[in-house]
Amino acid sequence: MGKLVKGITWAKEQFEKGSRPGKEKILEWIEAEHIPGQIIAGEPYVDADRFAIRDHTGKTPAQNTSANDGQPKTGMDLLAG
């Protein structure tokens, strides 16, 4: 587990004003494992270190390897799905 940051603080750092998710949405994302974090006494805390190394697939760079050759995927590989 990396550095835990209050969900609202994390949202201010990651999202532009007007696009920030609220507490309930952050709780939902953590519960659904869309973002790494913990819910402590009903408050969302995001694991900022783990979030920083995830990409849109939800996998770490080490997990994003091509099945055949074990090499990291290129941007084109990721776009191709």
C-alpha positions, 0 to 999 in steps of 0.5 A, spaced: 500 500 500 502 506 498 501 513 500 493 514 502 490 521 500 483 523 502 479 522 496 477 529 495 484 532 496 486 527 490 480 529 486 483 536 486 489 534 484 487 530 478 481 533 476 479 540 473 474 544 477 467 543 474 469 536 473 471 533 480 468 527 482 464 528 489 465 523 495 460 518 493 463 517 486 470 516 489 467 511 494 463 508 488 470 507 484 474 504 490 468 499 492 468 497 484 476 497 484 476 502 479 481 506 483 486 503 488 484 505 495 481 504 502 474 506 505 476 508 512 470 510 517 466 511 511 471 516 508 475 515 501 482 514 501 486 513 494 492 510 494 496 515 490 502 511 488 498 506 485 494 510 482 500 514 479 502 507 475 496 505 473 493 506 466 487 506 462 487 498 463 487 498 470 494 494 470 501 496 472 506 497 467 509 490 469 502 487 467 502 490 460 506 486 456 504 482 450 502 475 451 507 473 445 514 476 447 513 479 454 515 486 451 512 492 454 506 494 450 507 500 445 502 506 445 499 503 438 498 496 442 494 499 447 490 503 442 488 497 438 486 493 444 
